[in-house]
Amino acid sequence: MRMPNSLNPSEAVRATDVPVGDDLMSELKQVLTDAEIVLKTATDVGSEKLSDIQASVRESLRSLKEHVDVAREKLGIRARDAAVATDTYVHAHSWAAVGAASIAGLLVGAMLARR
């Protein structure tokens, strides 16, 4: 999904709906790994009902892994699109970007000078 070049950077970031980050992704992967370990160790019980539950959980985990991979891909696309939109915006409005950076620098300098 490509963002139009006319969007400013904040609009480009809001134009996608994937609220995921690397920390969330790694935590989710760890949860999936732990669940797989639990499934493997629960195999020793041997109940037919447990076997059905394990099959269901395995399918859910497989589906969840696919969704995580899709979300990671969308996040990468979102980041690239935001970078392209930012680059386009700064090139189109270079003096505004210089002014904003100058003001931000002055504010940071004033805050640091007060310490």
N, C-alpha and C positions, 0 to 999 in steps of 0.2 A: 504494500500500500504506500504509494508515493505521495508526499505532501506537495501541494502547489507552491511554487516559489514566491507567491505573493503573500504568504502567511508570515507574520513576524514570529520570532522564536517562541514566545510564550503560547501563541495560538498553535504552533506546530506540535508542541509538547501536549497540549490539551486535546488535540485532534485525534489521538489514539486512546484506546480504553484498556491498556494493559498495565495495571498497577502492581508490577512485580519488580523486584530488585535482586541483585546477586545474593544478598544475605538470605532473603526469603527462599530463593531457589536452592541454596546449599542446605538450609535447614529442612526444606521439604524433601530433598534427596536423602538426607540422613534419616528422616522419619520413614521413608519408603524402605531404606536398607534395613532398619530395625524391624519393620513389619515383616519383611521377607525372612529374617532370622527367626522371628517368632513362629512363622509358618513352618519353617523347616524343622524346628525343634518340636513342634506340636505333632508332627507326623508319627512320632512314636506311640501316641495314644491309640490309634487304630480304629476308631469308631467310624462307621459309615456316614453318620451325620456330620462328624467332624471333617470327613473327607469332602463332603459337599460344601461345607462352609469354607474350607480351604480353597476349593476351586473358585468359589464366588469371590473370595478376597483376592486371590491371585489375578482374576480378571479385572477387579477394581483397581488393583495396583498397576497392572499393565496399562489400563486406560488413563490412570492418573499420570503415569510416566509420559505417555504421549501428550497429554495436556501440558505438562511442564515443559516438554521440548518445544511445543508450539508457542507457549508463552515466552520462552527464552528467545525464540526466533523473532517474535513480534517486538520484543523489547529491543533487540538489536536493530531492527528496522526503524523503530521509534527513535532510537538514539541517532542513527544516521540521518534520518529525516530532519530531526531537530538541528543537527550540525549543518546540514545543507541550508535549512531555512535561516539559521543564524548567519551563516556566511553570506547568503544572498541579501539579507536585511542590512548587514553591516556594509556591504559594498554599495547598496542602493542609498543608504543613509549614513555615509561615513562621518560627516560632521556631527550628526546627532550622537553617534556612537562615541566619538572622541569627547564630546561634551559630557555624556553620561559617565564615561570612564574618569574624566577629570573631576567631576562632582563626587563620584564615589571615592576617588583618591583623597580629595579634600576632607570628606567626612571621616574616613578611616584615620587620616593624619590628625584631625582634630580630636578624635576619640583617644588615640594613642598619646597625644600631647597632654591630655588631662590626667593621665596616670602618673 
